[in-house]
Every structure is written in C-alpha cells, then in structure tokens.
Amino acid sequence: MNIEGNNVSVNKSQKDLYEFLVQLENFKVLMPENTEKFEVDGESFIFGLKGMPEIRLIMKEKTEYSNVTLGAASSKLPFTLAADIQEVSDNQSNVQLKFESSFNPMMAMMVKKPLTNFINTLTENLGKL
C-alpha cells in the first residue's frame, strides 16, 4: 500500500527543512492535535494517537538535504515514511511525504483512511512551518 501526501511549499531552505526533520523531537510539532504520547529515544520516537495503538518510528535513511526516511521499529507491520525535499529558492522548499507498506489487503483496507488523514495532517503542519 502506498500513500502520497500533497507536495507542499515550506518557508525554509532545503537544508534547514532537512535539518529540522532529522531532529526527531521536531516531529512533535507536526503531529495531529489528538496525539496523546510523544517520546524521543535516540534515533527513534514513539507516538500514540487517541484511539490508536502506539507506533515507534526509527531513522532508516538520510540523504543529505533531499530525503529523510523513517520506518517502523516492529517487523510485524513493516512500513516506511519518507520526506522528499526539493529546493525552490534560498528560503523555500517543497516537500512530499510518501508512506509505503507491505500490509496484507485486509490490514490495508482497515488502515488506509486513518493513515491518509495522518499523512495529510503532517503535510498541512509542514506547510505551516
């Protein structure tokens, strides 16, 4: 299952946005309002949304200034969440979030709508930076 967020413009340079995203504690400001738990632990963070199980994301890959990829810490539900960053100008960049998973069809059907809403919220909050 793949979900692509909208391409959104951010008032930060490509380098500044990349450096913002590799500091995992900054994801707290991107989270939805119904976030009940958010804790950073080294190269990972755990978050919980109201009515949903807690999820731990770990830093999987960083390509300087152009990509930050997080992945599930658990192999039971493997997925990645990537932020692709493109430079627009010295103080503006575009970013697109991409969620990829190998969920079985039943699981994909159950989580597609909440995950799409989650990606959209993260994208909207990136646009407000």
Helices and strands as residue ranges (DSSP letters): E 2-4, E 8-10, H 14-22, G 24-30, E 35-41, E 44-49, E 55-63, E 67-72, E 79-89, E 92-101, H 105-127
